Amino acid sequence: MAIFTYENGMKAICNERIDSQVSAIVVQVNGGSGTEKNNLSGISEYVSRLLLTGTKNYPTVEALSNYAKLNGIILKTQAESEGIVISALCPSETLNFAVELLSDIVFNYDFDKLISEKVKNEMLIDIERLQENHAYNLEKSVNQNLFYRTGLANPKYGSSITAARFNNEVAEEYWKRIVTPKNTVISVTGNFETDEMYETIKEFFADKLPEDGEYHKIKFTSEVEEYAGSLRTRNKRLNQSRIAIAFPTYSYKNPKKYLPMVLEPIILKKIRKSLKISSPYFNIVDLKTTNYSNNGKIVFEIAVDNEYVESYLKNFVRAIKELTMEEAVGDQEFELEKNIYITNFMHKCEDVLEQSYISARELALCKRSFNNSSEKLKIEMLTSKDANKYIVETFDLRKMFVSYLGHPISLSYEDLVK
């Protein structure tokens, strides 16, 4: 593994795996929905879709796709809160073709006017469809509350109003603004010679990035420190009510960021057990942790029959209180889950595409390399003492946000936490 910083400030990381039959390259351009202006909300998603519609060398979707397929290259783009990511997975023998192709997408893009309109209309349809997506609306509600007035509150797809303004010129202006040397990170994993890859990346990326002109530094959302618990309800006729109960948690930069994920099955087991006793009717509860650069959230996703919502919420809060009132996690059960998490973690790191993606994110967000062994050691050093401290500090009802979607209820936040 080697990190390079080129003369213009662009960074690259190479994870050499001599025996790998497949290789991957990831280009992360810092930006994403978390850095968008209000009037351009959703522009990162729009641009990420346009990037695979053709280049000057491969002017149509079909031409670009066919060239990729000819060389066994699987292309993907995605817009995230903190960047636009372009990736290519391929046989190791065609890695140089994949590097050249991603360079072509980044620098020789062709945001055709008619295609841009088509992509915009498809995005508007998706936005309209998402208005009826319960999970999407609950997530949007959670982000807008936990990360109020920050970029993390921006919906990934924007709104129908902002998306309607998009066109090829707006997309090109945005892409040119964020593709700068210091905002661009290249990560390559697979079977190659590091010295040769250094020169290849220099030729196809570093040398093509502008060295002059105004530098637009992308700033990620700073840590949000002030949280005030609340309950937000939205009336909607559903067979089952949907609920998201969220708490702020560790950020991506926190050295104990793996702890919430290790704890997820333990917490779920205890909450479900408590609810089974106190709420013996149909309900579904799941748990999901998300890390951002300087912030994080842990969210219970719940579905429950309408007639039982109020009693269920009270029982859920009671279960949370029970969880924090005693040493909830024993040494043995923590070690068991930690060992399983380590196995899954190392298995994930064996995937060259995942390795490239993780390495790019680590370099982009933390300005450092991602080392499997050192990250594994961080997980191994976590203890049940850390787990119990985390539970008490995290599941503080004063920071609990409840987003409710379903039949009208008369319950207030004060009723829940008293």
Order of alpha helices (4+ residues) and beta strands (2+ residues): beta-beta-beta-alpha-alpha-beta-beta-alpha-alpha-alpha-alpha-alpha-beta-alpha-beta-beta-alpha-beta-beta-alpha-alpha-alpha-alpha-alpha-beta-alpha
